[in-house]
């Protein structure tokens, strides 16, 4: 199984998120975050209008790091499961992506990005 190396796990601090462009096409199509010690990876796509979430590089979270925010609509998503709890897509969720943590690195199996 082919995996993309996203970053070292210690580069993703608590309450932080980072965007990634595993295909090198110039846009972050996914992001990873650490919330309550757990790493999660999601597609960078709001379920409301299918637009990217951040307003500038790596700005996926609220100022306090407690919510994933779609800056186009103000929607708020729970970091632990991606469910929208406020905004036009309430009840919908971000698409979670499987990842691996190996030898201190965050890896993403690429097959799930196809299609």
C-alpha positions as semicolon CSV with decimal commas, in nm:
position;residue;x (nm);y (nm);z (nm)
1;X;0,000;0,000;0,000
2;X;0,142;0,336;-0,106
3;X;0,142;0,605;0,163
4;X;0,219;0,975;0,164
5;X;0,438;1,099;0,447
6;X;0,254;1,403;0,585
7;X;0,470;1,519;0,876
8;X;0,645;1,415;1,194
9;X;0,388;1,356;1,466
10;X;0,571;1,593;1,702
11;X;0,517;1,874;1,448
12;X;0,143;1,858;1,511
13;X;0,085;2,008;1,854
14;X;-0,225;1,990;2,070
15;X;-0,498;2,220;1,936
16;X;-0,317;2,265;1,603
17;X;-0,399;2,170;1,244
18;X;-0,195;2,155;0,924
19;X;-0,302;2,125;0,563
20;X;-0,140;1,890;0,314
21;X;-0,115;1,856;-0,063
22;X;-0,002;1,493;-0,109
23;X;-0,024;1,508;-0,490
24;X;0,171;1,836;-0,514
25;X;-0,100;2,020;-0,710
26;X;-0,083;2,349;-0,520
27;X;-0,383;2,317;-0,286
28;X;-0,423;2,145;0,050
29;X;-0,684;1,875;-0,010
30;X;-0,668;1,738;0,342
31;X;-0,569;1,843;0,690
32;X;-0,458;1,680;1,011
33;X;-0,524;1,798;1,363
34;X;-0,444;1,695;1,718
35;X;-0,728;1,721;1,969
36;X;-0,711;1,579;2,322
37;X;-0,400;1,388;2,224
38;X;-0,560;1,215;1,924
39;X;-0,464;1,280;1,562
40;X;-0,742;1,300;1,305
41;X;-0,721;1,352;0,927
42;X;-1,005;1,499;0,718
43;X;-1,063;1,605;0,360
44;X;-1,042;1,983;0,328
45;X;-1,398;2,013;0,200
46;X;-1,698;2,169;0,373
47;X;-2,006;1,948;0,323
48;X;-2,224;2,258;0,269
49;X;-2,092;2,397;-0,062
50;X;-1,792;2,167;-0,112
51;X;-1,539;2,448;-0,065
52;X;-1,208;2,442;0,126
53;X;-1,240;2,520;0,497
54;X;-0,944;2,748;0,569
55;X;-0,913;3,117;0,488
56;X;-0,532;3,098;0,474
57;X;-0,265;2,831;0,504
58;X;-0,323;2,600;0,803
59;X;-0,615;2,805;0,947
60;X;-0,862;2,524;1,006
61;X;-0,934;2,574;1,377
62;X;-1,102;2,835;1,591
63;X;-0,869;3,069;1,783
64;X;-0,894;2,850;2,093
65;X;-0,825;2,531;1,892
66;X;-1,152;2,371;2,005
67;X;-1,346;2,369;1,674
68;X;-1,280;2,307;1,307
69;X;-1,425;2,609;1,128
70;X;-1,539;2,666;0,771
71;X;-1,442;3,027;0,721
72;X;-1,670;3,061;0,416
73;X;-1,987;2,998;0,620
74;X;-1,887;3,003;0,987
75;X;-1,984;2,639;1,032
76;X;-1,826;2,466;1,332
77;X;-1,727;2,101;1,341
78;X;-1,624;1,883;1,635
79;X;-1,256;1,794;1,594
80;X;-1,299;1,443;1,734
81;X;-1,547;1,324;1,467
82;X;-1,595;1,608;1,216
83;X;-1,968;1,651;1,286
84;X;-2,109;1,997;1,218
85;X;-2,273;2,139;1,531
86;X;-2,332;2,496;1,412
87;X;-2,402;2,643;1,070
88;X;-2,576;2,558;0,742
89;X;-2,453;2,198;0,732
90;X;-2,554;2,109;1,089
91;X;-2,566;1,732;1,133
92;X;-2,341;1,662;0,834
93;X;-1,976;1,570;0,885
94;X;-1,635;1,620;0,734
95;X;-1,498;1,316;0,553
96;X;-1,253;1,136;0,778
97;X;-0,948;0,974;0,622
98;X;-0,763;0,671;0,755
99;X;-0,408;0,738;0,859
100;X;-0,115;0,557;1,015
101;X;0,127;0,663;1,286
102;X;0,459;0,486;1,240
103;X;0,803;0,554;1,385
104;X;0,703;0,909;1,478
105;X;0,558;0,994;1,135
106;X;0,202;1,063;1,017
107;X;0,128;0,860;0,704
108;X;-0,173;0,862;0,474
109;X;-0,264;0,564;0,253
110;X;-0,309;0,724;-0,091
111;X;-0,565;0,479;-0,234
112;X;-0,846;0,650;-0,039
113;X;-0,785;0,976;-0,230
114;X;-0,860;0,818;-0,568
115;X;-1,202;0,869;-0,719
